[in-house]
Amino acid sequence: MNTDSLFKPFRLKSLNIKNRIVMAPMTRSFSPNGIPTDDVALYYSKRAEGQVGLILSEGTVINRTSSSNDANIPHFYGDEALFGWQKVIKDVHHAGGQMGPQIWHMGIMENHRSGWLPKAPFEGPSNSNKPGYENGKAMSDADIADTILAYGQAAADAKRLGFDCVEIHGAHNYLIDQFFAEATNNRTDIYGGKSLVERSRFAVEVIKEVRKRVGEDFAVLIRLSQWKGYDYNLKMAKNEKEMELWLNTLADAGVDIFHCSQRRFWEPEFDGSDLNFAGWAKKLTGKASITVGSVGLSGEFLAAFAGESSNPSSLDELMRRMDRGDFDLVAVGRPLLADPYWAEKIKENRTDELIGFSREALTKLI
């Protein structure tokens, strides 16, 4: 298994990464009251020591009262939380890695199993996060304006603290994705519309505010998905033309890198081509892209969360697609969650030392 192209440097604006391996954002909920601890800093710095080129943090929420449904999700606002993140990036840099926070607003959510609730109702483009489920309020114009500013402030703080990039979470049926989706965005104002491009206005304004606050030379990423948690077969962009209009609208607003979430990276996005989501993103926009989805493991993540273990698997298909230029970077999730030194073992061809994934890895910071 030749993985040489996985270990070529990558440079773009503020990013100067030693290889093409990205640690995918994975929610961990180990930050009491939103404050990342020393254990969180150690968790990330160990991945940098293990030769991960770029670490993207778990989702870390912006300064909106109802941006989170979990008291242990990290904040990216407030003196205590930002002090914790400053230690994280200092330790990651000391270990030779680069890192960006994923800034996040969950939108309309289900109540957390712990019973904890934010002090304000959940908010979104409408009061639902899927057909038939209502649990919050539709955002007013003032809510939207304040939320856009909160994204911008989080991005500005990321740059001020010394992070190397920032990623906007626009996937997986959270706030920005709820604006994208016809099922949850029935607004009749400028933030709604019949087309995906029309429903992208909120995302565009968020991206523009982030870009304004960080400047032209700071790398801005966005994570997108076609699927939703309530419908894994859904495709928001139903064909190549719709995807081209959607992604270029976001690129024009200031996105540098598209992080394209799939359950299985090898699955084609549209009939007639074996290109995956990241492959189409790069082809249609000319921007860099990140592929993700069951890289390096035999099973995909939904089965893992249901309790199914996964074993290490070949990277041959990944390398075939990378070598022909389909995408620029590869995000790795569960293998790095279970083993901080996965990247180092791949580089040194120590495949007999690779560790599989089990659900127990979700219960602690390894």
C-alpha positions in Angstrom: 0.0 0.0 0.0 1.7 3.2 -1.3 0.6 6.1 0.8 3.3 8.6 -0.3 0.8 11.2 -1.6 -0.9 11.2 1.8 2.3 12.6 3.3 3.0 15.5 0.8 2.8 19.0 2.3 -0.2 21.2 1.7 -0.1 25.0 1.8 -3.0 27.4 1.4 -3.1 30.9 2.9 -2.5 30.5 6.7 -2.2 26.7 6.4 1.2 25.1 6.0 0.5 21.4 6.8 3.2 18.7 6.7 0.8 16.1 5.2 -2.7 15.6 3.9 -4.2 14.0 7.0 -6.9 15.9 8.9 -8.4 14.9 12.2 -12.1 15.1 11.6 -14.3 17.0 14.1 -15.9 14.6 16.6 -18.1 15.7 19.4 -16.7 14.5 22.7 -18.6 16.4 25.5 -15.7 16.5 27.9 -15.7 20.2 28.6 -17.7 20.9 31.8 -19.9 24.0 31.5 -18.3 24.6 28.1 -14.8 25.0 29.4 -12.1 22.8 27.7 -9.8 21.2 30.3 -6.2 20.2 30.3 -7.3 16.7 29.4 -8.9 18.2 26.2 -5.6 19.9 25.4 -3.7 16.7 25.9 -6.1 14.8 23.7 -5.5 17.1 20.8 -1.7 17.5 21.3 -1.3 13.7 21.3 -2.8 13.7 17.7 -0.3 16.4 16.7 2.5 14.3 18.2 1.2 11.3 16.2 1.8 13.2 12.9 -1.7 14.5 12.1 -1.2 17.4 9.8 -4.3 19.4 10.6 -6.6 19.0 13.6 -10.1 20.3 13.3 -11.7 20.6 16.8 -14.9 19.0 17.9 -17.8 21.4 17.3 -17.4 24.4 19.6 -20.4 26.6 19.9 -20.7 30.3 19.3 -22.1 33.0 21.7 -25.8 32.4 21.4 -27.7 31.2 24.5 -29.3 28.3 22.8 -26.5 27.3 20.5 -25.9 24.0 22.4 -28.2 21.3 23.8 -25.4 19.9 26.0 -23.7 21.5 29.0 -20.4 19.7 28.3 -20.0 20.8 24.7 -17.1 23.4 24.5 -17.8 27.0 24.0 -15.8 29.3 21.7 -16.7 32.4 23.7 -16.1 33.7 27.2 -12.8 34.3 29.0 -12.6 30.8 30.6 -13.4 28.9 27.5 -11.0 30.9 25.3 -8.3 30.6 27.9 -8.7 26.8 27.6 -8.6 26.9 23.8 -5.4 29.0 24.0 -3.7 26.2 25.9 -5.0 23.7 23.3 -3.5 25.5 20.3 -0.3 26.3 22.2 0.2 22.6 23.0 -0.8 21.5 19.5 1.8 23.9 17.9 4.4 22.7 20.4 3.8 19.2 19.2 4.3 20.2 15.6 0.6 20.3 14.4 -1.8 22.9 13.0 -5.4 23.3 14.1 -8.6 25.1 13.5 -11.8 25.3 15.6 -15.0 24.2 14.1 -17.5 26.9 15.1 -21.0 25.7 15.5 -24.6 26.5 16.3 -26.9 23.5 16.6 -30.1 25.2 15.7 -33.4 23.5 16.6 -32.4 20.4 18.7 -34.0 17.6 20.6 -33.6 17.9 24.4 -30.4 16.3 25.7 -30.8 13.0 27.6 -29.3 14.5 30.7 -32.3 16.8 31.0 -30.1 20.0 30.7 -31.6 22.8 28.8 -30.3 26.2 27.7 -31.8 29.3 29.2 -33.5 30.3 26.0 -35.5 28.3 23.4 -33.7 26.5 20.6 -33.7 28.6 17.4 -33.7 28.0 13.7 -35.1 29.1 10.4 -38.4 27.6 11.6 -39.4 25.9 14.8 -38.6 22.4 13.6 -35.5 20.3 12.8 -37.2 17.7 10.8 -40.7 17.1 9.4 -43.2 16.8 12.2 -40.8 17.7 15.1 -41.1 21.1 16.7 -38.9 22.2 19.6 -38.0 25.8 19.5 -38.7 29.1 17.7 -38.2 30.7 14.3 -35.4 33.3 14.4 -36.3 37.0 14.0 -34.3 39.3 11.8 -32.5 40.5 15.0 -31.7 36.9 16.0 -30.2 36.2 12.6 -28.1 39.4 12.6 -26.8 38.7 16.1 -26.0 35.1 15.2 -24.0 36.2 12.1 -22.0 38.5 14.3 -21.4 35.7 16.8 -19.9 33.5 14.1 -17.7 36.4 13.1 -16.5 37.0 16.6 -15.7 33.3 17.1 -13.6 33.4 13.9 -11.8 36.6 15.0 -11.0 35.0 18.4 -9.7 31.9 16.6 -7.2 34.0 14.7 -6.3 36.1 17.7 -5.6 33.0 19.8 -3.2 31.7 17.2 -5.3 29.0 15.4 -4.3 28.3 11.8 -7.7 28.3 10.2 -11.4 28.2 11.1 -14.1 25.8 10.0 -17.8 26.7 9.8 -20.1 23.8 10.6 -22.7 23.9 7.9 -23.6 20.2 7.8 -25.6 17.4 9.6 -28.9 19.2 10.1 -27.5 21.9 12.4 -28.4 25.6 12.1 -26.8 26.5 8.8 -27.9 23.2 7.3 -31.4 23.8 8.6 -31.4 27.0 6.5 -30.2 25.1 3.5 -32.9 22.4 3.8 -36.4 22.8 2.2 -37.9 20.6 5.0 -36.8 23.0 7.8 -36.7 26.4 6.0 -40.1 27.5 5.0 -39.4 31.2 5.5 -40.9 33.7 3.1 -38.3 36.4 3.8 -34.9 36.9 2.2 -33.5 33.8 4.1 -36.0 31.4 2.5 -36.8 30.5 -1.0 -37.7 27.7 -3.4 -34.1 27.0 -4.5 -31.1 25.7 -2.6 -29.1 28.8 -3.6 -31.9 31.1 -2.2 -31.9 29.2 1.1 -28.1 29.7 1.2 -28.3 33.4 2.0 -27.8 32.9 5.8 -24.7 30.8 5.1 -23.4 33.4 2.7 -23.8 36.1 5.2 -22.1 34.0 7.9 -19.1 33.3 5.5 -18.8 36.9 4.5 -18.8 38.1 8.2 -16.2 35.4 9.0 -14.0 36.5 6.1 -14.3 40.1 7.0 -13.2 39.4 10.6 -10.2 37.2 9.7 -9.0 38.9 6.5 -8.2 37.4 3.1 -5.0 35.5 4.1 -6.7 33.3 6.8 -8.0 29.9 5.6 -11.8 29.5 6.0 -13.3 26.0 5.7 -16.9 24.9 5.6 -18.3 21.4 6.4 -21.2 20.3 4.3 -23.3 17.2 4.0 -26.0 16.1 1.6 -27.6 13.7 4.1 -29.5 14.4 7.3 -29.7 12.3 10.5 -33.4 11.7 9.8 -32.8 10.7 6.1 -29.4 9.2 5.2 -30.3 9.0 1.5 -31.4 12.6 1.1 -29.5 14.8 -1.4 -30.0 18.5 -1.0 -28.2 19.1 -4.4 -30.0 16.6 -6.5 -27.8 16.9 -9.6 -24.5 18.4 -10.7 -25.9 21.7 -11.8 -27.7 22.3 -8.5 -24.5 21.4 -6.7 -22.4 23.7 -8.9 -24.7 26.7 -8.2 -24.8 26.0 -4.5 -21.1 25.5 -3.9 -20.0 28.3 -6.1 -22.3 30.6 -4.2 -20.5 29.7 -1.0 -17.0 29.9 -2.7 -17.8 33.4 -3.9 -18.7 34.4 -0.3 -15.2 33.4 0.9 -14.8 29.6 1.4 -11.3 28.3 0.7 -11.8 24.6 1.4 -14.9 22.4 1.2 -15.1 19.6 3.8 -17.5 17.1 2.3 -19.1 14.7 4.8 -20.1 11.3 3.5 -20.9 8.1 5.3 -18.6 6.2 3.0 -16.0 8.1 1.0 -16.0 5.6 -1.9 -19.6 6.1 -2.8 -20.4 8.2 -6.0 -22.4 11.3 -5.5 -24.3 11.2 -8.8 -24.9 8.5 -11.5 -22.5 8.4 -14.4 -19.3 9.2 -12.5 -17.5 7.6 -9.6 -16.6 11.1 -8.1 -17.6 11.4 -4.5 -18.9 14.6 -2.9 -15.3 16.0 -2.3 -14.4 15.1 -5.9 -17.4 17.1 -7.3 -16.7 20.0 -4.9 -13.2 20.4 -6.3 -14.2 19.9 -9.9 -17.1 22.3 -9.8 -15.5 25.1 -7.8 -11.7 24.8 -8.3 -11.3 25.1 -4.5 -9.5 22.6 -2.3 -11.6 19.8 -0.8 -11.5 17.3 2.1 -12.9 13.9 1.8 -14.2 12.0 4.8 -16.3 8.9 5.6 -15.2 5.6 7.0 -11.6 6.1 6.0 -9.3 3.2 7.3 -12.0 1.1 8.9 -14.2 -1.8 7.8 -17.5 -0.4 9.1 -19.1 3.0 8.9 -19.7 5.4 11.8 -23.5 4.9 12.2 -23.0 1.2 12.9 -20.2 2.1 15.3 -22.4 4.3 17.3 -24.9 1.5 17.5 -22.2 -0.7 19.1 -20.6 -2.4 16.1 -16.8 -2.6 16.2 -14.7 -1.8 13.1 -11.4 -3.2 12.1 -8.5 -1.5 10.2 -9.0 -1.7 6.4 -7.0 -1.0 3.2 -6.4 2.5 2.0 -5.9 1.4 -1.6 -9.1 2.9 -2.9 -8.5 6.2 -1.0 -5.1 6.5 -2.5 -6.3 5.7 -6.0 -8.7 8.6 -5.8 -6.2 10.9 -4.2 -3.5 10.1 -6.7 -5.8 11.1 -9.6 -6.5 14.4 -7.9 -10.1 14.0 -6.7 -9.5 15.8 -3.4 -6.6 17.5 -1.5 -7.0 16.4 2.1 -8.4 13.3 3.9 -10.3 13.6 7.2 -9.9 10.7 9.5 -12.4 10.2 12.4 -12.7 7.0 14.4 -9.2 5.6 13.8 -7.8 8.8 15.4 -10.3 8.8 18.1 -9.2 5.3 19.1 -5.4 5.7 18.4 -3.5 9.0 18.5 -0.7 7.5 16.5 -2.7 6.2 13.6 -1.0 8.6 11.1 2.5 7.8 12.3 1.8 4.1 11.9 0.4 4.5 8.4 3.5 6.6 7.4 5.9 4.0 8.8 3.9 1.1 7.3 3.3 -0.3 10.8 -0.1 -1.6 9.7 0.1 -4.6 12.1 0.0 -2.1 14.9 -3.2 -0.4 13.8 -6.0 -0.4 16.4 -9.7 -1.1 15.5 -12.5 1.0 16.8 -15.1 0.1 19.4 -17.8 2.1 21.0 -15.9 2.2 24.3 -13.5 4.7 22.7 -16.3 7.2 22.8 -16.5 7.1 26.6 -13.1 8.6 27.3 -10.4 10.8 26.0 -7.6 8.5 24.8 
